[in-house]
Amino acid sequence: MNLPPLAIGDLVAKLPIVQGGMGVGISLHRLASAVAAEGGIGVIAGAMIGMREPDIATNPIEANKRALTDEIAKARALANGVIGVNIMVVLTDFSSLVRTAITERADVIFSGAGLPLDLPKHLQELCAEKKEEFRTKLVPIISSARAASILCRKWTGKYDYQPDAFVLEGPKAGGHLGFKPEELDDPNFSLEKVLPEVVDAVKVFEDKSGKRIPIIAAGGVYTGADIHKFLELGAAGVQMATRFVATEECDADIRFKQAFVDAKEEDITIIKSPVGMPGRALKGRFIEALEEGKKNFRCIFHCISTCDPEKSPYCIAAALLNAMKGNLDKGFAFSGSNVFRVNGITTVKELINSLQKEFAEVTANLVPDTGK
């Protein structure tokens, strides 16, 4: 049995695999287009996307808009598949980037690091007046059935619009996590436990509206067997990020990728982010210095609405930018809980093929032998 397609309304990806958005600069047009070309959903990360623009420090909103426009265009030029954009809710230019993504006809906008309870004005206008022209799918990233229900009720009541899908991100994910630190190892908050709860919660709104709201499972998805498991639990697809870092097409420096290949299980840690959420990352000199109480902060980007420069020990934009460039002594890499299983750098095509093969092997073993 082959991997099934993933349908989000009238948007259909050949494979139920979403490449998670990874900032700063880890997933840009090269990685996103490679995944899209293989039939998955390739995702460009919007956070500090204008990092290479000359006016990023003096005019960050325009720099980020310009860069996002350019990255979407480059991805489109390289692949005819599905291209999405990940835009964190806590970004100070969230609304600006959302408008840019829609103007440039991104297929999907994934929004995490906060619940998008209030849609940007441009989106409100589209929902109210131009629904027939609105093609970009809106997919919030959540961590609970309660969050899914809240967003469905809020959007339906205020905008007469429901989320087109949800990414349910469990506690094994990399980057910012929608859980309290003590919940990360609690079985009651595992993806396997929460996924059926979210499916049931969303079904209530599906039945009322007649609109399907697929759930995409994320966090700790590593093999084709994992994909099969979560599809069986009710997911329509999966999101994977860590595995796509160690690919030739990933937009990060080779030293960033090699950190994933070299990582051991004991290298994984949970940090406190200026975003206001815990995050899973790889240990290194930068994080060790933070643990020793050293402060390294000079805010020039003003990129995160929840960041308080007076209280934050470091600039997350600068740290992630340094890491992306391969300078891991002055930054750190976010990673999922399975990063220690990465043992080499491959290509996106080879990775996708291996996932398809693993999925087929699982399904083949489940089919009874009739002797025919």
C-alpha positions in Angstrom: 0.0 0.0 0.0 1.3 3.4 -1.0 1.2 6.6 1.1 -2.2 8.3 0.6 -2.6 11.9 -0.6 -3.3 14.7 1.8 -6.3 16.9 1.0 -6.8 20.3 2.6 -10.0 21.4 1.0 -9.4 21.6 -2.7 -5.7 21.6 -2.2 -4.2 18.1 -2.6 -0.6 17.0 -2.0 0.4 13.7 -3.4 1.9 12.6 -0.1 0.7 13.1 3.5 4.0 14.6 4.5 4.5 18.2 5.5 8.0 19.5 5.9 8.0 21.5 9.1 8.9 25.2 8.9 12.3 25.8 10.5 13.7 29.2 11.2 15.9 31.1 11.2 16.8 30.3 7.6 16.8 26.5 7.9 13.9 25.9 5.5 13.8 28.3 2.7 13.2 27.8 -1.0 15.7 25.1 -1.7 14.3 22.7 0.9 10.7 23.6 0.4 10.8 23.2 -3.3 12.6 19.8 -3.1 9.9 18.5 -0.8 7.1 19.9 -3.0 8.7 18.3 -6.0 8.5 14.9 -4.4 4.8 15.3 -3.6 4.9 16.6 0.0 4.2 20.1 1.3 7.3 22.2 1.3 7.4 24.9 3.9 9.3 28.2 4.0 10.0 29.6 7.5 9.0 33.2 7.8 10.8 34.1 11.0 13.6 36.6 10.3 13.5 35.6 6.6 15.0 39.0 5.6 18.2 38.2 7.5 20.3 38.7 4.4 18.7 42.0 3.3 20.9 45.0 3.8 18.2 46.9 5.7 17.1 44.1 8.1 18.2 46.1 11.2 16.8 49.4 10.1 13.7 48.4 8.2 12.9 44.8 9.3 9.2 44.7 8.2 10.0 45.7 4.6 13.1 43.5 4.5 11.2 40.5 5.6 8.3 41.1 3.2 10.8 41.5 0.3 12.6 38.3 1.3 9.5 36.3 1.7 8.3 37.4 -1.8 11.6 36.3 -3.2 11.7 32.9 -1.5 8.2 32.0 -2.6 9.0 33.0 -6.2 12.2 30.9 -6.2 10.4 27.9 -4.7 7.7 28.2 -7.4 10.3 28.3 -10.1 11.9 25.1 -8.9 8.8 23.0 -8.2 5.1 22.7 -9.3 4.1 21.2 -6.0 2.5 22.6 -2.8 4.4 25.4 -1.1 3.5 26.6 2.3 4.8 29.3 4.7 5.3 29.0 8.5 4.6 32.4 10.2 4.8 32.5 14.0 2.0 34.3 15.7 4.4 36.0 18.1 6.3 37.7 15.3 5.9 41.5 15.4 5.3 41.5 11.7 2.9 38.5 11.7 0.2 40.5 9.9 2.6 41.9 7.3 4.0 38.4 6.5 0.5 36.9 6.3 -0.6 39.5 3.8 2.6 39.0 1.8 2.1 35.2 1.7 -1.5 35.5 0.5 -0.5 38.2 -2.1 2.2 35.8 -3.4 -0.3 33.0 -3.5 1.3 30.6 -1.0 -0.7 27.5 -0.9 -0.8 27.2 2.9 0.0 29.4 6.0 1.0 27.4 9.1 0.8 29.6 12.3 2.3 28.4 15.6 4.0 29.8 18.7 0.8 31.2 19.9 -2.9 30.8 18.9 -4.1 33.1 16.1 -7.3 34.0 17.8 -7.7 37.2 15.9 -7.1 37.1 12.1 -5.1 40.0 10.6 -7.4 42.7 9.0 -6.5 41.6 5.5 -7.7 38.1 6.2 -10.9 39.4 7.9 -11.7 41.3 4.7 -11.1 38.2 2.6 -13.2 36.0 4.8 -16.0 38.5 4.8 -16.0 39.7 1.2 -13.9 37.6 -1.2 -14.1 34.0 -0.1 -14.3 32.8 -3.7 -11.0 34.5 -4.4 -9.3 33.3 -1.2 -7.2 30.2 -2.1 -4.5 30.1 0.7 -5.3 27.6 3.3 -5.0 28.6 7.0 -3.6 26.0 9.3 -2.9 26.8 13.0 -0.5 24.7 15.0 -2.0 23.5 18.2 -1.1 21.2 21.1 -4.5 20.2 22.5 -8.2 19.5 21.7 -9.1 22.5 23.8 -7.1 24.8 21.5 -8.7 23.3 18.4 -12.2 23.9 19.8 -11.4 27.4 20.9 -10.1 28.4 17.4 -13.0 26.7 15.6 -15.6 28.6 17.8 -13.7 31.9 17.6 -13.2 31.9 13.8 -16.7 30.7 13.1 -18.3 33.3 15.4 -16.2 36.3 14.3 -15.3 35.5 10.7 -17.7 32.7 9.5 -14.6 30.8 8.6 -13.1 27.6 10.1 -9.4 26.6 10.0 -8.7 24.6 6.9 -6.7 22.1 8.9 -4.7 21.8 12.1 -1.2 20.7 12.8 -1.2 18.9 16.2 2.3 19.3 17.6 3.2 16.9 20.4 5.8 17.3 23.1 8.6 15.4 21.1 8.8 18.2 18.6 11.8 20.5 18.1 11.7 24.2 18.6 9.0 26.0 20.6 6.6 23.7 22.4 3.1 24.4 23.5 3.5 22.6 26.8 4.7 23.3 30.3 8.1 21.8 31.1 6.5 19.2 33.4 4.1 18.0 30.7 6.8 17.1 28.2 7.3 13.6 29.6 3.8 13.1 30.9 2.0 10.3 28.9 -1.2 12.2 29.2 0.2 14.8 26.8 1.7 12.4 24.3 0.8 12.8 20.6 -0.6 9.3 20.6 -3.0 10.3 23.5 -4.0 13.7 22.3 -4.5 13.0 18.6 -7.7 11.0 19.0 -9.0 13.7 21.4 -8.4 16.4 18.8 -10.0 14.3 16.0 -13.1 13.9 18.1 -13.2 17.6 19.1 -12.9 18.8 15.5 -15.5 16.3 14.3 -18.2 18.3 16.1 -17.4 21.4 14.0 -17.0 19.3 10.8 -20.5 17.9 11.3 -22.0 21.4 11.8 -20.3 23.0 8.8 -20.0 20.1 6.4 -16.3 21.1 6.0 -13.6 18.6 6.6 -10.8 19.8 8.9 -7.9 17.4 8.6 -5.4 16.9 11.4 -1.7 16.7 10.7 0.3 15.0 13.4 3.7 16.4 14.4 6.5 15.9 16.9 8.5 12.7 17.0 7.4 11.4 13.6 10.6 9.7 12.2 9.8 6.6 10.1 7.3 5.3 7.6 6.0 3.1 10.4 5.4 6.3 12.5 3.4 7.7 9.6 1.3 4.6 9.5 0.7 4.7 13.2 -0.6 8.3 13.2 -2.7 7.8 10.2 -4.4 4.8 11.9 -5.0 7.1 14.9 -7.0 9.5 12.8 -4.4 11.9 11.3 -4.7 12.8 7.7 -1.0 13.5 7.4 2.2 14.1 9.4 4.6 17.0 9.8 8.3 16.2 9.9 11.2 18.7 10.4 14.2 17.1 12.1 14.7 14.5 9.3 14.8 17.2 6.6 17.6 19.1 8.2 20.2 16.4 7.3 19.5 16.7 3.6 21.6 18.2 0.9 18.8 20.6 0.0 18.3 22.0 3.5 19.2 25.7 3.4 21.4 25.6 6.5 25.2 25.5 6.6 26.8 22.1 6.4 28.1 22.5 10.0 24.5 22.9 11.2 23.5 19.7 9.4 26.5 17.9 10.8 25.5 18.8 14.3 22.4 16.7 13.8 24.4 13.8 12.4 26.8 13.9 15.4 24.1 14.4 18.1 23.7 11.9 20.9 20.6 11.5 23.0 22.2 13.2 26.0 22.8 16.3 23.8 19.1 17.1 23.7 17.9 19.7 26.2 14.9 21.9 27.0 15.6 25.6 27.1 13.6 28.7 28.0 13.1 30.9 25.0 12.5 34.7 24.9 9.4 33.7 23.0 8.0 32.7 26.3 7.8 29.0 25.6 10.1 26.0 26.4 12.0 24.8 23.4 13.9 21.6 22.5 17.4 22.2 21.3 20.9 20.7 21.1 23.4 21.5 23.9 26.5 23.5 23.0 28.7 26.3 24.3 26.1 29.0 23.8 23.5 27.1 25.9 26.1 26.2 28.5 27.0 29.9 28.9 23.3 30.7 29.4 23.0 28.0 32.1 26.0 29.6 33.9 24.0 32.8 34.0 25.8 34.8 31.4 23.7 37.3 29.6 24.2 38.0 25.9 21.5 40.4 24.6 21.4 43.4 22.3 18.0 43.9 20.6 18.3 45.2 17.1 15.6 43.2 15.3 12.5 43.7 17.6 11.2 40.5 16.0 9.2 38.9 18.8 6.2 40.6 20.4 6.6 38.6 23.7 10.3 39.3 24.1 11.4 41.7 26.8 15.0 42.8 26.2 15.3 43.8 29.8 14.6 40.3 31.0 15.7 38.1 28.1 19.2 36.6 28.5 19.8 36.4 24.8 18.5 37.4 21.4 16.9 34.4 19.8 17.0 35.8 16.3 20.8 36.4 16.6 21.4 33.0 18.2 19.4 31.1 15.5 21.0 33.2 12.7 24.5 32.3 14.0 23.6 28.6 14.1 22.1 28.6 10.6 25.5 30.0 9.4 27.3 27.2 11.2 28.6 29.3 14.1 27.2 27.0 16.8 29.4 28.5 19.5 27.3 31.7 19.3 24.0 30.1 18.8 22.1 26.8 19.0 20.0 24.4 16.9 16.5 23.5 17.7 15.8 19.8 17.2 13.2 17.1 17.7 13.6 14.3 20.3 14.7 11.8 17.6 17.7 13.8 16.4 20.1 11.3 17.8 18.8 8.7 15.3 20.1 10.8 12.3 23.2 9.1 11.0 24.0 10.8 7.8 23.2 13.4 5.2 20.9 12.3 2.4 18.8 13.9 -0.3 15.1 14.8 0.0 14.3 12.2 -2.7 16.1 9.4 -0.9 14.4 10.3 2.4 11.0 10.4 0.9 11.6 7.1 -0.9 12.8 5.5 2.3 9.6 6.7 4.2 7.4 5.3 1.4 9.2 2.0 1.5 8.9 1.7 5.3 5.2 2.6 5.1 4.6 -0.1 2.5 6.4 -2.7 4.5 4.2 -2.0 7.5 1.0 -2.2 5.5 2.2 -5.3 3.7 2.7 -7.1 7.0 -0.9 -6.2 8.0 -2.5 -7.7 4.9 -3.6 -11.3 5.6 -2.2 -13.9 3.2 -5.1 -15.5 1.4 -2.9 -17.8 -0.6 -4.0 -16.4 -3.9 
